[in-house]
């Protein structure tokens, strides 16, 4: 993992610096995406939750997070939290030794940190308009330490439990999207429905801006996960675009057939579902497979959102149906479509005669979903006994921006 060799690969380092910045941009993009979807009296509250993660997760990652993810293993479940604590012992010329990319270890630290920032921020869309800020910060801390950090280690660290079983998750379909999506489902189950469950977005252009930033940043999210520049980097980039486009257009057609008119919000939501689904598979499937994953993501996630509505789950911004189902679907489809003929460093999927790989992909998805749901529910139960999680009915009616933050997003709402 660590090398003090001064052999720096300038090209790979420059590429990974750009990718780190792209993934960082996804968190403000998520803030705009969610901000456009909620009512205008709660815009700032949902946006500050993303930006708070940008700050607090950085601090936590610097202190113990990177160590828990990539430090020496404890039974394949989590890394030693002291090994890389505060980047102690890491010099200017310490090289990341996870592959032969020749990038500074500090760059791997910062790139992976951007993933840690956005993962819990995804969950905030599920409990939008209902949660106090103090409770959110407690939840953010607990979820990172007990869900995100262990699953990063188990899946992405060479000594991790699932990594040793051959599980693949190129850029976070399991680690990021499945855990966040099923954590979101647990949160809406525990917290309950909004008093005002208005689903109409207050500002679709703001949402579109956020979707565009997410889509743009996702190229760094996926292509950058190769941790260097090679043939796989390019194929991951192409597959990302193909899956997003096919998923977005599939959702558009389904919505059009259902309500007899095209729907912009549906197109954008479908594209994000396709991005979530291709994330675990981008490096391991062919150019012909990525559109199939995109179409299936559009179909399955569209109907997952419909199931949510029938079940009465108040997942305000469809985090479970888009990210949870999309990420899990992509990881399972990787178990079906992976082929070493495309990427020798990948795996043999079910269609190529690899049932064992498919089985382990399914086990990893089930385990991540189950643990994320169970821990999230338990954590919220505990936090609610320390401090009230949910705002009172009057605050929810008037809006969290004014009552919790003392601010408004638009000047016309500020009064005389």
Residue, then its C-alpha position, 0 to 999 in steps of 0.5 A: x500500500x505504501x512505497x517511498x519510491x520517488x518514481x512519480x508518473x506525471x500523466x497518471x497524477x495529473x489525471x487523478x487530480x482532475x478526477x478528484x476535483x470532478x468527484x468533489x464537484x458531484x457533492x455540490x451537484x447533489x445539493x443543487x439536484x436535491x435543492x431543486x426537487x424540494x419545496x422552496x422553503x427547504x432548499x437551504x436545509x437540504x443543500x447545507x446537509x451536502x456541504x456539511x458532509x463536504x467539511x465534516x467527512x473530510x475531518x473524519x477521513x483525515x483522522x480515522x477514515x482512510x485508515x479504517x478503509x485502507x489500513x492493515x485489516x482486522x479480520x477482513x472487516x475494517x482497517x486499523x484506525x491508527x495506521x494512516x491517522x492524520x496522515x502520520x508518517x506519510x511524506x511528500x514523496x510517498x507513493x501509493x503502492x496499490x497498483x503501478x500507477x505511480x501516484x502520490x499516496x496523498x492523492x489516493x487519500x484525497x480521491x477516495x475521500x470524495x467518495x466518502x463525502x458524497x455517499x452519506x449525502x445521498x441519504x439526505x434526499x430520503x428524509x428531506x424536510x423532516x430532520x434536525x441538523x444536529x441529529x443529521x451530524x450525529x447520523x453522518x458520523x455514525x453511518x460513516x464509521x459503522x457502514x461506509x468505512x467497513x464496506x470500503x475495506x471489505x470490498x476495495x482493500x486487497x485484504x477485505x473479506x469480500x475482495x478475497x472472495x472475488x467480489x468486484x465493485x469498480x466504483x461503488x455500486x455496492x459500497x456507495x449506492x447500495x449502502x446509501x439507498x438501503x440506509x435511506x429506506x431505513x431512515x424513511x421507515x423510522x422517521x415516518x411521513x412528512x406532514x406536507x408530502x408535496x412531490x412537485x419540484x419547486x425549481x426544475x432548472x436548479x435540478x437540471x443544473x445539479x443533474x448535469x454536474x453529477x453526470x459530468x463528475x461521474x466521469x471522474x467517479x467511474x473512469x478515475x477508479x482505474x487509478x491511472x490511465x490505460x485502456x480500461x480508463x477509456x472504456x469506463x468513460x464510454x460505458x458511463x455515458x452509454x448507460x446513462x443515456x440509455x437509462x434516461x431515455x428509457x425512463x422518458x419513454x416509460x413516463x411518456x407512455x404513462x402520463x401521455x407527455x414527456x417529463x424532464x424530471x423523469x429523464x434526469x432521474x432515469x439518467x442518474x439511475x443509469x449512472x448508479x447501475x453502471x458504476x460497479x460494472x463500468x470497467x468489466x463489461x463491453x460497449x454492447x453490454x453498457x446499453x443493456x445495463x442502462x435500459x434495465x436500470x431505467x426499467x427496474x428503477x422506474x418501477x421501484x419508484x412506483x412500488x415505493x409510492x404504492x407501499x407508502x414509503x415517503x422517500x422524498x427524493x427517491x434515493x432508494x428507488x434510484x441509488x439503492x436499487x440502481x447500485x444493487x442491480x448494477x452489481x448483480x448484472x456485473x455478476x451476469x455479464x462480466x467477461x475476462x475476454x473484455x477485461x482480463x483483470x475482471x471476472x467470469x460472469x454467469x453468461x460466460x460460465x462463472x456461477x461462483x462469481x455471480x453468487x458472491x456478487x449477490x451475497x455482497x449486495x444482500x449483505x451490504x443492503x441488510x447491514x446498511x438498513x439494520x444499522x441505519x435504523x438502529x442508529x436513528x433509534x439511538x440518536x432519537x434518544x439523545x436528541x430529537x431527530x424530527x422537527x416539530x409540525x410547526x417547523x415543518x409547516x413553515x419550512x426548515x430554512x427559516x426555523x432552523x437556519x434563519x435564512x431563505x433561498x429567495x429574497x421575496x420570501x424574506x418579508x419586509 
